[in-house]
Amino acid sequence: MAAMETDTLRSALKATFRVLDRNLEEYQPVLEAREVGVIIYVGPGAVRVRGLRGVKADELIEFPGGLVGMAFNVGREETGVVLLDESESLGAGDEVERTNKVLDVPVGEALLGRVVDGMGRPLDDLGPLRSEKRRPVDRPAPAIMDRLPVTVPL
């Protein structure tokens, strides 16, 4: 009886190792560079972060729980971040990550009559926005020559 149990165990282990070998052959690791930092101070509507040496002004920063902020005071050792979401769940020591994206919002006729927050997320319970175009929040104004003339004074 012990020999039969040993054979059963041996065949189960062989089958398991065959599956593991096949998975190892198919596995392709993907290396991904990420720049992370740590919150060192949380204030009302803003945080200070250390460790994001490559961050750029107006870049979006991702916080735990999917919260988002925008880098505004970029220094050599620390970065000031304006929070675009509520900060009650954040604390010193929490890890943050660069997104390599600037703050942009949806634009176009899909926004007419809609109520959105500063990130362009709908607040009016009318469903998602169906805008195909997005524009950076901080961008240069059109040149004077490209604007229509003022014909009616305010």
Summary of the structure (lengths in Angstrom):
residues: 154
radius of gyration: 26.0
end to end distance: 98.8
largest distance: 101.0
contacts: 339
relative contact order: 0.13
helix: 22%
strand: 31%
